[in-house]
């Protein structure tokens, strides 16, 4: 429900790494004002059952604690905070770790849920990307982020398997899907403290490196933006990342190894 009923929805994962290799992982989910109204109305119609509201589900501390293990050995739940922004509401969940070398995460974990036509034959390839994890190596103040590489078995499969039907903006169903994607943003970032001395990252802003970002408002300004997403070759991460760099509103790291030296 979180990714299908989007309508002004933002999701950001940020990993902060300190000079000693410790740090935090924060997941911030924010629903827009319109979406909050829909969720609260749906919950009221279901007799006020909080479990029907994804915002309530996100505040479930037991589930947040259980998810900590998915980020790797030694990652522990820290806190849940409510977020309010521009009329919208959301949740920020923070985890702590003592050794970034033991942390794993998927920088494009939400991609499969957001690529139009994900129920089409290409869904299998999308699921494969979702399962791939980025890894970290840290020593002597230098952080290396190893991004998922090429699945050689999948690379040999037919390219046709990744293509669904084109989204026709004149089709009512397609138009509704595109409307629901307005205001949707997803990103994955790595921030270092106190600051970056040097990095080969493609997208850097101060002490933050963006590994993946999709802004659907910008994507849909270009009629071919959505078509480009549909025709991604999801079997090859590097190839898909390269293709994404040509779509306005998308940032994707094309290097398989990103190095960051902490000052």
Residue, then its C-alpha position, 0 to 999 in steps of 0.5 A: x500500500x505504501x508504494x501503490x497508493x503513493x500520491x505525494x509520498x517520500x522515502x529516504x534511507x540515510x546511512x551516517x558513518x563516523x570516523x571510527x566506523x560507527x554510525x546510524x541508519x535512518x529511514x524516513x517515510x512521509x505521506x503528503x497531506x492528501x494521502x494522510x487524509x485518505x489513510x485517516x478516512x480509511x482507518x475510520x471506515x474500518x472502525x478505527x482499526x489502527x492496523x489499517x493505517x500504514x502510518x500506524x504500522x510504521x510506528x510499530x516498535x516491535x516490527x522496527x526492532x525485528x527489521x534491524x537484523x536485515x541491516x546486518x550483524x550488530x545493528x540495533x534499533x534506536x528510536x522512532x520519531x514522528x515527522x511533520x512537513x508541509x502538511x504531511x506526516x511521517x515517521x523516522x526510524x533510526x538504527x545504530x551500528x558500531x561497525x559499518x563493515x558489518x552493515x548491508x543495505x539495498x540502495x534501490x530497494x524501492x525501485x522494484x515497487x515503483x517501476x511501472x509494469x512491475x507485474x509484467x514479465x519483467x517482475x522477476x528481474x525486478x525482484x532480483x535487483x531488490x534482493x541485491x545488497x550493497x556492502x561496506x569496507x572501512x579502514x584507516x578513515x577510508x570507506x568503500x561502498x561496493x554496489x551490487x554487480x551484474x548477475x551473469x546468469x540473468x544477463x544471458x536471459x532474453x532482453x524482452x523479459x524486462x519490458x512491459x506494455x508502454x504507459x499510454x497517457x490517454x489510457x484512463x488506468x495509466x493516467x490514474x497511475x501517473x497521477x498517483x505518482x505525483x509528489x513521489x520521491x525515493x532516495x538512498x544516501x551516505x553521509x560521513x562525519x565530520x566531512x569528506x576529504x575526497x571521493x569518486x562518487x558521481x553525486x556529492x553534496x557537501x558531506x553526503x553522497x547520493x547512491x539512488x534518487x527518484x523524483x517522479x514530478x521531474x520524471x513525468x515532466x518529460x513524456x519519455x521519462x516513464x517509458x525510459x523507466x519501463x524499458x530498463x534492463x534490470x538484469x544488469x545494475x551498471x547498465x540500468x544505472x547508466x540508463x537512469x542517468x539520462x532520465x531527468x529527476x533520477x540520480x543513480x551511482x554508476x560505479x560499482x565501487x565508491x570510495x570516500x576518504x573521511x577528513 
